[in-house]
């Protein structure tokens, strides 16, 4: 079997982590099995679908590296195909026109609920042998309904949930085309999955109730249903279903907040799937390990702290050059001219071990690109004790004659501390303040390497003369 999977979102303006997980797993399954991954845009909801929302979906997937083999394929561009199948179904008796008005349908449902019955269409316009249908009302465009099988059950072996059985008596005759001829979601999905030869449908378990209807339509059309895998819901950190309404962040928000795509992908992978105790892994490892058997059956809960921890791991272990390239846009947003000052790659390499996001690196980098501080006499007096000035003078000389390496500067500090009988903080804090007008910096020997010997000596000299 040549594996073909799909991600089929509705472009309604927002794509959060739970949505993207529904793209990640079919993508990984296709890649693991050297199959095809297809993006299908289900845009038949004309009132809510926008091209802007489509662009958000495509950019989000591209940012995560979820490459496509086919698509995006738009349902609205396939309307003629759907209408052709509806016509064939009418001609073959698989579907029929229903003239029941919305008011009549509402009255029927109200009556059924009053009788404590399940609300459902009663088959009034369903043609049966020997049955006389009501007279066709004038000027009414009918909906088209699928003739759902009567009796028996729909049974499928869900790759996540196990065997599921739904009685056909629970299903009424589904509307497959609206009065204006526009096809409905459950019908389009079936035609698309058949035409695109989809072998595995991996999607959220909010679609479980749609599956028996889709299977019945597909079988009626002579198709073979794909293998279904319904993923448990993703809950937010409050235990509610993740959604925009419940405060979920869009993928674009995470990108703007300085998260790395590798960290997001790793996090999403673990949000309902596992491989032993592996917590941090590459995209290639994930694809190599992925199978449907390892998908979890319980709802996964979003954990912002875990995501931030993962992002830190990826930043900490990233190649400094690649990390610098990813950080530059954030630095530029803060007004930093990364070309006017120390080597930005070295600055990023210095800051990355302490940062959780790219924004934190950019904010930390500001120190190295600000002009040398113009300290007042009062600032110098308050932050650089007179008793330390002789040690600072010796330190300037030691730095001048040392190697421009972390080890060289560390040796210079050690030599001066020993001579003046000082502890490291007593000297390092005034040095930090002289260099940057703050005492909060990374390790001072590493800072000197990045700032540069000449610049460091210039700044220190200002406070000792």
Phi, psi and omega in degrees: 000128175273114185291132174223120180241170180212154168243127189229073181279159170265128185277079184245025166100357186208130177228113182255184185299322179298320176298314184291333175298326178289347172266322185298313186293313176295327176298311182296321180295318178295315182294320179300322184261012180054041180256202183245142177240127188239137173258122181238124182265114183268085191251030181284348174277087189295330183291326187253342185279136178223153177293327178301319179293323176299315181299322179298317179298311183295317180294321179297317179293318180296319179300322180279352180082025178272087185284153184254151169260330178214147175108177007287138176253125184261129180298322182297338177277357181247014184304319181299323179296316180296318181295324178298317180291320177302316179299316179298321181292323176296316182293327183267001178082013178276345181217166182207156177281139179237124185260010180294126182284167179296322178298317179296320180294320179295319178297318179299314182294319179300318180295318180297319180292323177296328178273007181059038175254159177289127180296128181195155176294138188266007177076021183307316184262009179285121181286133176223154178305129177080358182269136176261121181277155177297158176297141181289123180290147181284145174068018180249124174275123184281159163276162175250128181247145174278136177279094180292142177304146176258131182080165180077186184223159169260124182234131172216153180262099183287132184294343177253313189266353183084198184289133177235135180230127179236128179289137176298337178293343178278348186250128174266185184280109187292138171287122180253346174213138181280171181304330179274005178090355180290127180288157182263164186307304186299331178284312181302319181303316182296312182298318179298312182298323178290309183297325183270003177054045179290128181263331183223126176252109182248111187207175181292153184283001170289352178264359183304319182292337177282334190300313181299323178296316181294321178297316181298317179295316182298315180295321179299329180272005177085013181268165176255119182301144176288174171279129181258141173225109183260116186278136177300156182298148170265125180262149175282180185289355174261002179086010177261160178300132181295127179198165177300320181300326182264021172087014179295141176275145175284162178300322178299325178297319179294321178298315180293333181277000174089028175271148177273141180300326179298322180290318179298315181297314178301316181295313180300320181302321182278357182272060181127006179213151178212157174225094183059227181259010184297125179250318182244121183207159181279166177299321180295320177297316180302311180299319181295328183269340195294133169209161183289334182296336184267004176287138181282156179260348183260153178304141178264142182249129178295133181231096183302325180294321179295319179296318179295320177299316179297318180299320177299318179301316182290322177295315182300323185260007183284154172293126185304322181294315179294321180294321179296319179297321180287332183275334186307315180301324179290322177295317180296324177299332179270006178083017181274128173268099187290350179267345183253083182151202181298163175302119186297327178298319179292322178298314180296317178300327179286324189268342193294330183291340183254000188258145175263334182222166177294330178296320179296322177296313181299318179295321177293330182288339183307320182309321189279351183242001173281154175300159176303137183296140177259088188278135176281166179299323180293320179296319180295315181298321184284327188250346180232092184305141180303328182293341183267346185302318177301321178294323178296320179298316178294324180295319179301316179295318181294320178295318182301325183262359182270166173290146182278057180228165178302317181293321180296315180290323178298321179293322179297316178298315183300318181297314183289320179299318180295316182297320186259006178054049181246154170274156184306312182301326183297332179260320185294321182297311176299324178297314179302316183293320179297324182283320191227358185063029173208155178259002181260099177216167171295183181309132191294326179294322177292323178299317181297323178300314183287316182293325180100142185300313184297314180295320181296315181296320178301313183292318181292324183297330182298332186260001183241003179247000000 
